[in-house]
Amino acid sequence: MVKVAICDDSEIQLEVIKSRLREYSRRRGIEFDFSVFTEGDQMLKAAEDNGGFDLYILDIVLHGTKGTEIATTLRERKDPGFILFYTATEAFSNVVETVQPCLYFIKTLPAEDFFNMLDQVFK
């Protein structure tokens, strides 16, 4: 079972991500146990309390702690979880180089592209 933390301050986007993960699970046979957060600080605390997650799906533009700050904190803690930035803008794509391993995905791209990106994570 893959432990996934999803952090986005939009309930609609959280539902989209969960739906895509369910579909990916159905297609690839990978089981997910996901936890959903609307604030970065909540997610960071849960990661610390529970020994981290295997995959973090983070929006970058959040109220409060930004996704880039969350990723930096995770790496400072030596958290090995894979980070997938799932955001509406390409403006922060340079952050990918500083918080490896991670990928960067634009929310408006089709589900198939999201699935292909997850294939890269799980290969």
N, CA, C and O atoms as CSV, one atom per row, in Angstrom:
chain,resi,resn,atom,element,x,y,z
A,1,MET,N,N,0.854,-1.177,0.000
A,1,MET,CA,C,0.000,0.000,0.000
A,1,MET,C,C,0.901,1.242,0.000
A,1,MET,O,O,1.854,1.337,0.774
A,2,VAL,N,N,0.580,2.174,-0.873
A,2,VAL,CA,C,1.339,3.414,-1.003
A,2,VAL,C,C,0.638,4.495,-0.183
A,2,VAL,O,O,-0.534,4.801,-0.404
A,3,LYS,N,N,1.375,5.065,0.764
A,3,LYS,CA,C,0.824,6.144,1.588
A,3,LYS,C,C,1.014,7.476,0.865
A,3,LYS,O,O,2.134,7.860,0.528
A,4,VAL,N,N,-0.102,8.175,0.632
A,4,VAL,CA,C,-0.084,9.412,-0.133
A,4,VAL,C,C,-0.655,10.556,0.698
A,4,VAL,O,O,-1.709,10.414,1.317
A,5,ALA,N,N,0.037,11.676,0.709
A,5,ALA,CA,C,-0.466,12.911,1.313
A,5,ALA,C,C,-0.797,13.869,0.181
A,5,ALA,O,O,0.029,14.122,-0.696
A,6,ILE,N,N,-2.010,14.398,0.210
A,6,ILE,CA,C,-2.450,15.357,-0.805
A,6,ILE,C,C,-2.716,16.677,-0.095
A,6,ILE,O,O,-3.467,16.718,0.879
A,7,CYS,N,N,-2.106,17.754,-0.576
A,7,CYS,CA,C,-2.295,19.055,0.056
A,7,CYS,C,C,-2.688,20.085,-0.995
A,7,CYS,O,O,-1.905,20.437,-1.877
A,8,ASP,N,N,-3.922,20.554,-0.872
A,8,ASP,CA,C,-4.448,21.589,-1.768
A,8,ASP,C,C,-5.532,22.319,-0.997
A,8,ASP,O,O,-6.298,21.691,-0.265
A,9,ASP,N,N,-5.610,23.624,-1.146
A,9,ASP,CA,C,-6.618,24.378,-0.400
A,9,ASP,C,C,-7.940,24.494,-1.148
A,9,ASP,O,O,-8.843,25.207,-0.710
A,10,SER,N,N,-8.057,23.802,-2.266
A,10,SER,CA,C,-9.302,23.773,-3.036
A,10,SER,C,C,-9.963,22.399,-2.877
A,10,SER,O,O,-9.388,21.378,-3.255
A,11,GLU,N,N,-11.159,22.388,-2.322
A,11,GLU,CA,C,-11.897,21.124,-2.159
A,11,GLU,C,C,-12.155,20.467,-3.515
A,11,GLU,O,O,-12.127,19.242,-3.635
A,12,ILE,N,N,-12.405,21.281,-4.521
A,12,ILE,CA,C,-12.646,20.744,-5.863
A,12,ILE,C,C,-11.407,20.019,-6.376
A,12,ILE,O,O,-11.505,18.911,-6.903
A,13,GLN,N,N,-10.249,20.640,-6.222
A,13,GLN,CA,C,-9.015,20.006,-6.694
A,13,GLN,C,C,-8.685,18.754,-5.890
A,13,GLN,O,O,-8.165,17.781,-6.435
A,14,LEU,N,N,-8.984,18.779,-4.600
A,14,LEU,CA,C,-8.764,17.574,-3.793
A,14,LEU,C,C,-9.591,16.409,-4.328
A,14,LEU,O,O,-9.109,15.279,-4.398
A,15,GLU,N,N,-10.823,16.688,-4.702
A,15,GLU,CA,C,-11.690,15.642,-5.252
A,15,GLU,C,C,-11.168,15.151,-6.603
A,15,GLU,O,O,-11.223,13.957,-6.896
A,16,VAL,N,N,-10.663,16.073,-7.422
A,16,VAL,CA,C,-10.100,15.690,-8.721
A,16,VAL,C,C,-8.907,14.760,-8.512
A,16,VAL,O,O,-8.805,13.725,-9.170
A,17,ILE,N,N,-8.017,15.119,-7.610
A,17,ILE,CA,C,-6.826,14.305,-7.362
A,17,ILE,C,C,-7.221,12.932,-6.831
A,17,ILE,O,O,-6.711,11.913,-7.296
A,18,LYS,N,N,-8.127,12.906,-5.859
A,18,LYS,CA,C,-8.559,11.616,-5.304
A,18,LYS,C,C,-9.191,10.745,-6.388
A,18,LYS,O,O,-8.935,9.543,-6.444
A,19,SER,N,N,-10.003,11.338,-7.238
A,19,SER,CA,C,-10.638,10.598,-8.318
A,19,SER,C,C,-9.599,10.026,-9.275
A,19,SER,O,O,-9.707,8.877,-9.704
A,20,ARG,N,N,-8.606,10.819,-9.604
A,20,ARG,CA,C,-7.553,10.347,-10.503
A,20,ARG,C,C,-6.742,9.226,-9.861
A,20,ARG,O,O,-6.370,8.263,-10.531
A,21,LEU,N,N,-6.469,9.352,-8.568
A,21,LEU,CA,C,-5.735,8.287,-7.887
A,21,LEU,C,C,-6.548,6.996,-7.847
A,21,LEU,O,O,-5.996,5.908,-8.013
A,22,ARG,N,N,-7.839,7.111,-7.630
A,22,ARG,CA,C,-8.695,5.915,-7.638
A,22,ARG,C,C,-8.678,5.243,-9.010
A,22,ARG,O,O,-8.599,4.018,-9.106
A,23,GLU,N,N,-8.754,6.046,-10.061
A,23,GLU,CA,C,-8.727,5.500,-11.413
A,23,GLU,C,C,-7.369,4.855,-11.708
A,23,GLU,O,O,-7.299,3.775,-12.294
A,24,TYR,N,N,-6.312,5.522,-11.299
A,24,TYR,CA,C,-4.966,4.962,-11.497
A,24,TYR,C,C,-4.843,3.633,-10.752
A,24,TYR,O,O,-4.298,2.666,-11.285
A,25,SER,N,N,-5.347,3.590,-9.532
A,25,SER,CA,C,-5.330,2.369,-8.735
A,25,SER,C,C,-6.058,1.237,-9.450
A,25,SER,O,O,-5.571,0.108,-9.512
A,26,ARG,N,N,-7.221,1.555,-9.983
A,26,ARG,CA,C,-8.013,0.560,-10.693
A,26,ARG,C,C,-7.267,0.034,-11.921
A,26,ARG,O,O,-7.287,-1.165,-12.202
A,27,ARG,N,N,-6.611,0.936,-12.646
A,27,ARG,CA,C,-5.925,0.551,-13.884
A,27,ARG,C,C,-4.616,-0.196,-13.634
A,27,ARG,O,O,-4.284,-1.137,-14.355
A,28,ARG,N,N,-3.882,0.226,-12.617
A,28,ARG,CA,C,-2.534,-0.316,-12.411
A,28,ARG,C,C,-2.439,-1.322,-11.264
A,28,ARG,O,O,-1.415,-1.985,-11.098
A,29,GLY,N,N,-3.506,-1.434,-10.475
A,29,GLY,CA,C,-3.474,-2.384,-9.373
A,29,GLY,C,C,-2.618,-1.947,-8.203
A,29,GLY,O,O,-2.181,-2.779,-7.408
A,30,ILE,N,N,-2.377,-0.664,-8.089
A,30,ILE,CA,C,-1.621,-0.122,-6.949
A,30,ILE,C,C,-2.622,0.421,-5.945
A,30,ILE,O,O,-3.489,1.223,-6.293
A,31,GLU,N,N,-2.502,-0.015,-4.704
A,31,GLU,CA,C,-3.414,0.451,-3.671
A,31,GLU,C,C,-2.839,1.688,-2.983
A,31,GLU,O,O,-1.651,1.748,-2.663
A,32,PHE,N,N,-3.711,2.670,-2.766
A,32,PHE,CA,C,-3.324,3.904,-2.105
A,32,PHE,C,C,-4.069,4.057,-0.786
A,32,PHE,O,O,-5.244,3.712,-0.663
A,33,ASP,N,N,-3.356,4.577,0.177
A,33,ASP,CA,C,-3.958,5.021,1.429
A,33,ASP,C,C,-3.662,6.514,1.468
A,33,ASP,O,O,-2.547,6.914,1.803
A,34,PHE,N,N,-4.658,7.352,1.126
A,34,PHE,CA,C,-4.336,8.769,1.061
A,34,PHE,C,C,-4.956,9.564,2.191
A,34,PHE,O,O,-6.058,9.294,2.668
A,35,SER,N,N,-4.177,10.563,2.592
A,35,SER,CA,C,-4.590,11.529,3.598
A,35,SER,C,C,-4.669,12.879,2.906
A,35,SER,O,O,-3.808,13.226,2.097
A,36,VAL,N,N,-5.707,13.636,3.230
A,36,VAL,CA,C,-5.971,14.893,2.549
A,36,VAL,C,C,-5.811,16.055,3.518
A,36,VAL,O,O,-6.270,16.002,4.659
A,37,PHE,N,N,-5.150,17.102,3.041
A,37,PHE,CA,C,-4.891,18.279,3.869
A,37,PHE,C,C,-5.181,19.542,3.070
A,37,PHE,O,O,-4.915,19.602,1.869
A,38,THR,N,N,-5.726,20.548,3.743
A,38,THR,CA,C,-5.958,21.836,3.096
A,38,THR,C,C,-4.927,22.872,3.531
A,38,THR,O,O,-4.904,23.986,3.007
A,39,GLU,N,N,-4.078,22.508,4.484
A,39,GLU,CA,C,-3.023,23.412,4.965
A,39,GLU,C,C,-1.708,22.648,5.067
A,39,GLU,O,O,-1.660,21.500,5.511
A,40,GLY,N,N,-0.659,23.316,4.646
A,40,GLY,CA,C,0.660,22.694,4.646
A,40,GLY,C,C,1.157,22.307,6.023
A,40,GLY,O,O,1.771,21.253,6.190
A,41,ASP,N,N,0.900,23.151,7.014
A,41,ASP,CA,C,1.378,22.851,8.364
A,41,ASP,C,C,0.740,21.578,8.916
A,41,ASP,O,O,1.392,20.809,9.622
A,42,GLN,N,N,-0.534,21.358,8.595
A,42,GLN,CA,C,-1.217,20.124,9.015
A,42,GLN,C,C,-0.540,18.909,8.385
A,42,GLN,O,O,-0.302,17.899,9.047
A,43,MET,N,N,-0.241,19.025,7.111
A,43,MET,CA,C,0.385,17.912,6.415
A,43,MET,C,C,1.776,17.613,6.962
A,43,MET,O,O,2.139,16.450,7.141
A,44,LEU,N,N,2.553,18.661,7.227
A,44,LEU,CA,C,3.890,18.474,7.780
A,44,LEU,C,C,3.838,17.795,9.146
A,44,LEU,O,O,4.658,16.928,9.447
A,45,LYS,N,N,2.877,18.190,9.962
A,45,LYS,CA,C,2.739,17.568,11.283
A,45,LYS,C,C,2.373,16.099,11.135
A,45,LYS,O,O,2.940,15.247,11.820
A,46,ALA,N,N,1.435,15.794,10.254
A,46,ALA,CA,C,1.037,14.405,10.030
A,46,ALA,C,C,2.215,13.576,9.518
A,46,ALA,O,O,2.393,12.429,9.927
A,47,ALA,N,N,3.009,14.150,8.633
A,47,ALA,CA,C,4.179,13.444,8.110
A,47,ALA,C,C,5.158,13.141,9.236
A,47,ALA,O,O,5.705,12.041,9.314
A,48,GLU,N,N,5.371,14.103,10.090
A,48,GLU,CA,C,6.294,13.912,11.212
A,48,GLU,C,C,5.744,12.881,12.199
A,48,GLU,O,O,6.478,12.009,12.665
A,49,ASP,N,N,4.467,12.983,12.513
A,49,ASP,CA,C,3.845,12.085,13.493
A,49,ASP,C,C,3.740,10.644,13.002
A,49,ASP,O,O,3.792,9.709,13.801
A,50,ASN,N,N,3.592,10.462,11.689
A,50,ASN,CA,C,3.342,9.135,11.131
A,50,ASN,C,C,4.518,8.545,10.363
A,50,ASN,O,O,4.352,7.548,9.660
A,51,GLY,N,N,5.680,9.130,10.479
A,51,GLY,CA,C,6.843,8.585,9.790
A,51,GLY,C,C,6.902,8.875,8.306
A,51,GLY,O,O,7.607,8.187,7.567
A,52,GLY,N,N,6.176,9.880,7.861
A,52,GLY,CA,C,6.227,10.308,6.467
A,52,GLY,C,C,5.264,9.556,5.572
A,52,GLY,O,O,4.547,8.653,6.003
A,53,PHE,N,N,5.271,9.960,4.312
A,53,PHE,CA,C,4.428,9.374,3.286
A,53,PHE,C,C,5.323,8.933,2.136
A,53,PHE,O,O,6.446,9.417,1.994
A,54,ASP,N,N,4.829,8.026,1.327
A,54,ASP,CA,C,5.594,7.578,0.162
A,54,ASP,C,C,5.526,8.589,-0.977
A,54,ASP,O,O,6.480,8.750,-1.739
A,55,LEU,N,N,4.383,9.267,-1.082
A,55,LEU,CA,C,4.159,10.235,-2.148
A,55,LEU,C,C,3.439,11.447,-1.578
A,55,LEU,O,O,2.454,11.321,-0.850
A,56,TYR,N,N,3.948,12.617,-1.923
A,56,TYR,CA,C,3.320,13.877,-1.545
A,56,TYR,C,C,2.836,14.545,-2.828
A,56,TYR,O,O,3.619,14.756,-3.754
A,57,ILE,N,N,1.555,14.875,-2.882
A,57,ILE,CA,C,1.014,15.627,-4.011
A,57,ILE,C,C,0.655,16.998,-3.481
A,57,ILE,O,O,-0.284,17.147,-2.699
A,58,LEU,N,N,1.412,18.008,-3.912
A,58,LEU,CA,C,1.320,19.337,-3.323
A,58,LEU,C,C,0.947,20.398,-4.348
A,58,LEU,O,O,1.521,20.466,-5.435
A,59,ASP,N,N,-0.026,21.221,-3.980
A,59,ASP,CA,C,-0.225,22.459,-4.718
A,59,ASP,C,C,0.888,23.392,-4.274
A,59,ASP,O,O,1.372,23.277,-3.148
A,60,ILE,N,N,1.294,24.289,-5.111
A,60,ILE,CA,C,2.346,25.240,-4.717
A,60,ILE,C,C,1.736,26.474,-4.080
A,60,ILE,O,O,2.220,26.946,-3.052
A,61,VAL,N,N,0.683,26.997,-4.677
A,61,VAL,CA,C,0.061,28.217,-4.173
A,61,VAL,C,C,-1.032,27.825,-3.176
A,61,VAL,O,O,-2.139,27.450,-3.561
A,62,LEU,N,N,-0.702,27.918,-1.911
A,62,LEU,CA,C,-1.610,27.569,-0.820
A,62,LEU,C,C,-1.743,28.760,0.115
A,62,LEU,O,O,-0.875,29.632,0.143
A,63,HIS,N,N,-2.823,28.799,0.878
A,63,HIS,CA,C,-2.917,29.779,1.959
A,63,HIS,C,C,-1.928,29.335,3.033
A,63,HIS,O,O,-1.856,28.148,3.352
A,64,GLY,N,N,-1.178,30.259,3.587
A,64,GLY,CA,C,-0.203,29.877,4.618
A,64,GLY,C,C,1.060,29.332,3.984
A,64,GLY,O,O,1.600,29.925,3.049
A,65,THR,N,N,1.530,28.210,4.487
A,65,THR,CA,C,2.768,27.600,4.024
A,65,THR,C,C,2.627,27.136,2.581
A,65,THR,O,O,1.730,26.356,2.263
A,66,LYS,N,N,3.501,27.608,1.713
A,66,LYS,CA,C,3.450,27.280,0.283
A,66,LYS,C,C,3.996,25.867,0.037
A,66,LYS,O,O,4.765,25.333,0.837
A,67,GLY,N,N,3.585,25.287,-1.071
A,67,GLY,CA,C,4.046,23.951,-1.420
A,67,GLY,C,C,5.555,23.848,-1.526
A,67,GLY,O,O,6.135,22.828,-1.154
A,68,THR,N,N,6.193,24.888,-2.027
A,68,THR,CA,C,7.655,24.872,-2.119
A,68,THR,C,C,8.295,24.847,-0.737
A,68,THR,O,O,9.321,24.196,-0.538
A,69,GLU,N,N,7.696,25.553,0.216
A,69,GLU,CA,C,8.206,25.555,1.589
A,69,GLU,C,C,7.998,24.193,2.245
A,69,GLU,O,O,8.851,23.717,2.993
A,70,ILE,N,N,6.858,23.574,1.955
A,70,ILE,CA,C,6.591,22.229,2.474
A,70,ILE,C,C,7.657,21.266,1.961
A,70,ILE,O,O,8.235,20.501,2.733
A,71,ALA,N,N,7.911,21.307,0.662
A,71,ALA,CA,C,8.898,20.418,0.052
A,71,ALA,C,C,10.285,20.634,0.651
A,71,ALA,O,O,10.996,19.672,0.940
A,72,THR,N,N,10.662,21.879,0.833
A,72,THR,CA,C,11.966,22.181,1.424
A,72,THR,C,C,12.053,21.617,2.838
A,72,THR,O,O,13.067,21.026,3.210
A,73,THR,N,N,11.005,21.793,3.621
A,73,THR,CA,C,10.996,21.260,4.983
A,73,THR,C,C,11.112,19.742,4.971
A,73,THR,O,O,11.862,19.171,5.762
A,74,LEU,N,N,10.378,19.086,4.083
A,74,LEU,CA,C,10.463,17.626,3.990
A,74,LEU,C,C,11.886,17.179,3.688
A,74,LEU,O,O,12.383,16.229,4.293
A,75,ARG,N,N,12.532,17.851,2.768
A,75,ARG,CA,C,13.907,17.468,2.420
A,75,ARG,C,C,14.882,17.781,3.563
A,75,ARG,O,O,15.826,17.026,3.797
A,76,GLU,N,N,14.659,18.871,4.260
A,76,GLU,CA,C,15.507,19.173,5.422
A,76,GLU,C,C,15.370,18.093,6.490
A,76,GLU,O,O,16.320,17.811,7.220
A,77,ARG,N,N,14.199,17.497,6.578
A,77,ARG,CA,C,13.951,16.392,7.526
A,77,ARG,C,C,14.464,15.059,6.996
A,77,ARG,O,O,14.355,14.032,7.665
A,78,LYS,N,N,15.020,15.084,5.799
A,78,LYS,CA,C,15.507,13.867,5.125
A,78,LYS,C,C,14.378,12.903,4.789
A,78,LYS,O,O,14.589,11.691,4.750
A,79,ASP,N,N,13.202,13.420,4.552
A,79,ASP,CA,C,12.061,12.600,4.153
A,79,ASP,C,C,12.284,12.140,2.718
A,79,ASP,O,O,12.457,12.974,1.829
A,80,PRO,N,N,12.284,10.832,2.472
A,80,PRO,CA,C,12.564,10.322,1.128
A,80,PRO,C,C,11.344,10.261,0.208
A,80,PRO,O,O,11.472,9.854,-0.947
A,81,GLY,N,N,10.173,10.653,0.693
A,81,GLY,CA,C,8.958,10.562,-0.109
A,81,GLY,C,C,9.079,11.318,-1.428
A,81,GLY,O,O,9.744,12.351,-1.514
A,82,PHE,N,N,8.428,10.783,-2.443
A,82,PHE,CA,C,8.433,11.413,-3.755
A,82,PHE,C,C,7.459,12.586,-3.737
A,82,PHE,O,O,6.346,12.456,-3.228
A,83,ILE,N,N,7.861,13.715,-4.280
A,83,ILE,CA,C,7.025,14.911,-4.297
A,83,ILE,C,C,6.538,15.155,-5.720
A,83,ILE,O,O,7.322,15.214,-6.668
A,84,LEU,N,N,5.233,15.295,-5.839
A,84,LEU,CA,C,4.619,15.644,-7.115
A,84,LEU,C,C,3.924,16.983,-6.919
A,84,LEU,O,O,2.915,17.072,-6.218
A,85,PHE,N,N,4.462,18.013,-7.535
A,85,PHE,CA,C,3.806,19.318,-7.492
A,85,PHE,C,C,2.670,19.301,-8.502
A,85,PHE,O,O,2.875,19.017,-9.682
A,86,TYR,N,N,1.487,19.605,-8.033
A,86,TYR,CA,C,0.269,19.570,-8.841
A,86,TYR,C,C,-0.328,20.964,-8.730
A,86,TYR,O,O,-1.037,21.273,-7.772
A,87,THR,N,N,-0.034,21.800,-9.715
A,87,THR,CA,C,-0.344,23.215,-9.556
A,87,THR,C,C,-0.903,23.823,-10.837
A,87,THR,O,O,-0.879,23.199,-11.897
A,88,ALA,N,N,-1.396,25.023,-10.725
A,88,ALA,CA,C,-2.046,25.689,-11.859
A,88,ALA,C,C,-1.089,26.513,-12.713
A,88,ALA,O,O,-1.487,27.003,-13.770
A,89,THR,N,N,0.135,26.675,-12.293
A,89,THR,CA,C,1.054,27.554,-13.003
A,89,THR,C,C,2.420,26.910,-13.204
A,89,THR,O,O,2.872,26.109,-12.386
A,90,GLU,N,N,3.064,27.271,-14.300
A,90,GLU,CA,C,4.425,26.801,-14.560
A,90,GLU,C,C,5.474,27.719,-13.937
A,90,GLU,O,O,6.672,27.466,-14.069
A,91,ALA,N,N,5.045,28.761,-13.272
A,91,ALA,CA,C,5.955,29.778,-12.763
A,91,ALA,C,C,6.988,29.247,-11.769
A,91,ALA,O,O,8.040,29.860,-11.584
A,92,PHE,N,N,6.699,28.122,-11.134
A,92,PHE,CA,C,7.600,27.610,-10.106
A,92,PHE,C,C,8.340,26.350,-10.546
A,92,PHE,O,O,8.894,25.641,-9.705
A,93,SER,N,N,8.360,26.061,-11.826
A,93,SER,CA,C,8.938,24.804,-12.294
A,93,SER,C,C,10.419,24.657,-11.949
A,93,SER,O,O,10.929,23.537,-11.942
A,94,ASN,N,N,11.118,25.745,-11.664
A,94,ASN,CA,C,12.533,25.667,-11.302
A,94,ASN,C,C,12.759,24.985,-9.949
A,94,ASN,O,O,13.874,24.548,-9.664
A,95,VAL,N,N,11.730,24.887,-9.117
A,95,VAL,CA,C,11.879,24.274,-7.806
A,95,VAL,C,C,12.152,22.777,-7.907
A,95,VAL,O,O,12.671,22.177,-6.966
A,96,VAL,N,N,11.814,22.185,-9.015
A,96,VAL,CA,C,11.993,20.753,-9.206
A,96,VAL,C,C,13.447,20.345,-8.951
A,96,VAL,O,O,13.700,19.273,-8.401
A,97,GLU,N,N,14.374,21.165,-9.334
A,97,GLU,CA,C,15.790,20.828,-9.191
A,97,GLU,C,C,16.261,20.837,-7.747
A,97,GLU,O,O,17.272,20.209,-7.432
A,98,THR,N,N,15.565,21.523,-6.868
A,98,THR,CA,C,16.045,21.672,-5.496
A,98,THR,C,C,15.448,20.686,-4.506
A,98,THR,O,O,15.948,20.578,-3.386
A,99,VAL,N,N,14.404,19.968,-4.875
A,99,VAL,CA,C,13.746,19.078,-3.914
A,99,VAL,C,C,13.553,17.667,-4.477
A,99,VAL,O,O,12.491,17.069,-4.309
A,100,GLN,N,N,14.560,17.150,-5.130
A,100,GLN,CA,C,14.477,15.819,-5.735
A,100,GLN,C,C,14.257,14.751,-4.672
A,100,GLN,O,O,14.686,14.951,-3.536
A,101,PRO,N,N,13.613,13.629,-4.979
A,101,PRO,CA,C,12.970,13.382,-6.261
A,101,PRO,C,C,11.598,14.017,-6.316
A,101,PRO,O,O,10.826,13.948,-5.360
A,102,CYS,N,N,11.308,14.631,-7.434
A,102,CYS,CA,C,9.986,15.234,-7.604
A,102,CYS,C,C,9.669,15.419,-9.081
A,102,CYS,O,O,10.550,15.365,-9.939
A,103,LEU,N,N,8.403,15.636,-9.347
A,103,LEU,CA,C,7.909,15.954,-10.679
A,103,LEU,C,C,6.957,17.133,-10.555
A,103,LEU,O,O,6.496,17.468,-9.464
A,104,TYR,N,N,6.674,17.750,-11.680
A,104,TYR,CA,C,5.863,18.965,-11.721
A,104,TYR,C,C,4.749,18.753,-12.727
A,104,TYR,O,O,5.014,18.422,-13.883
A,105,PHE,N,N,3.501,18.940,-12.305
A,105,PHE,CA,C,2.363,18.660,-13.156
A,105,PHE,C,C,1.380,19.820,-13.128
A,105,PHE,O,O,1.044,20.326,-12.057
A,106,ILE,N,N,0.923,20.238,-14.287
A,106,ILE,CA,C,-0.045,21.324,-14.385
A,106,ILE,C,C,-1.462,20.736,-14.295
A,106,ILE,O,O,-1.786,19.782,-15.002
A,107,LYS,N,N,-2.290,21.301,-13.433
A,107,LYS,CA,C,-3.626,20.777,-13.141
A,107,LYS,C,C,-4.514,20.634,-14.366
A,107,LYS,O,O,-5.375,19.756,-14.400
A,108,THR,N,N,-4.326,21.468,-15.356
A,108,THR,CA,C,-5.223,21.445,-16.506
A,108,THR,C,C,-4.896,20.357,-17.532
A,108,THR,O,O,-5.656,20.158,-18.479
A,109,LEU,N,N,-3.795,19.664,-17.358
A,109,LEU,CA,C,-3.443,18.608,-18.298
A,109,LEU,C,C,-4.366,17.406,-18.114
A,109,LEU,O,O,-4.903,17.200,-17.025
A,110,PRO,N,N,-4.555,16.613,-19.163
A,110,PRO,CA,C,-5.469,15.466,-19.095
A,110,PRO,C,C,-5.045,14.417,-18.070
A,110,PRO,O,O,-3.876,14.321,-17.696
A,111,ALA,N,N,-6.023,13.638,-17.628
A,111,ALA,CA,C,-5.775,12.581,-16.647
A,111,ALA,C,C,-4.709,11.604,-17.145
A,111,ALA,O,O,-3.895,11.131,-16.352
A,112,GLU,N,N,-4.701,11.299,-18.422
A,112,GLU,CA,C,-3.720,10.347,-18.961
A,112,GLU,C,C,-2.296,10.832,-18.720
A,112,GLU,O,O,-1.406,10.027,-18.442
A,113,ASP,N,N,-2.072,12.141,-18.824
A,113,ASP,CA,C,-0.750,12.692,-18.547
A,113,ASP,C,C,-0.396,12.520,-17.069
A,113,ASP,O,O,0.749,12.225,-16.727
A,114,PHE,N,N,-1.379,12.706,-16.207
A,114,PHE,CA,C,-1.178,12.484,-14.773
A,114,PHE,C,C,-0.815,11.018,-14.517
A,114,PHE,O,O,0.091,10.728,-13.736
A,115,PHE,N,N,-1.516,10.104,-15.168
A,115,PHE,CA,C,-1.227,8.679,-15.001
A,115,PHE,C,C,0.177,8.341,-15.497
A,115,PHE,O,O,0.887,7.557,-14.868
A,116,ASN,N,N,0.574,8.927,-16.617
A,116,ASN,CA,C,1.924,8.698,-17.137
A,116,ASN,C,C,2.977,9.209,-16.168
A,116,ASN,O,O,4.039,8.607,-16.016
A,117,MET,N,N,2.675,10.322,-15.517
A,117,MET,CA,C,3.614,10.848,-14.538
A,117,MET,C,C,3.710,9.906,-13.327
A,117,MET,O,O,4.800,9.661,-12.810
A,118,LEU,N,N,2.573,9.389,-12.886
A,118,LEU,CA,C,2.601,8.429,-11.781
A,118,LEU,C,C,3.355,7.169,-12.178
A,118,LEU,O,O,4.018,6.557,-11.340
A,119,ASP,N,N,3.265,6.773,-13.441
A,119,ASP,CA,C,4.044,5.623,-13.905
A,119,ASP,C,C,5.538,5.867,-13.694
A,119,ASP,O,O,6.275,4.943,-13.351
A,120,GLN,N,N,5.985,7.098,-13.896
A,120,GLN,CA,C,7.389,7.429,-13.669
A,120,GLN,C,C,7.757,7.284,-12.183
A,120,GLN,O,O,8.861,6.858,-11.847
A,121,VAL,N,N,6.826,7.640,-11.314
A,121,VAL,CA,C,7.068,7.543,-9.881
A,121,VAL,C,C,7.189,6.074,-9.462
A,121,VAL,O,O,8.040,5.735,-8.640
A,122,PHE,N,N,6.355,5.211,-10.015
A,122,PHE,CA,C,6.265,3.836,-9.546
A,122,PHE,C,C,7.064,2.820,-10.355
A,122,PHE,O,O,6.972,1.619,-10.102
A,123,LYS,N,N,7.844,3.289,-11.322
A,123,LYS,CA,C,8.626,2.310,-12.102
A,123,LYS,C,C,9.862,1.867,-11.358
A,123,LYS,O,O,10.629,1.050,-11.868
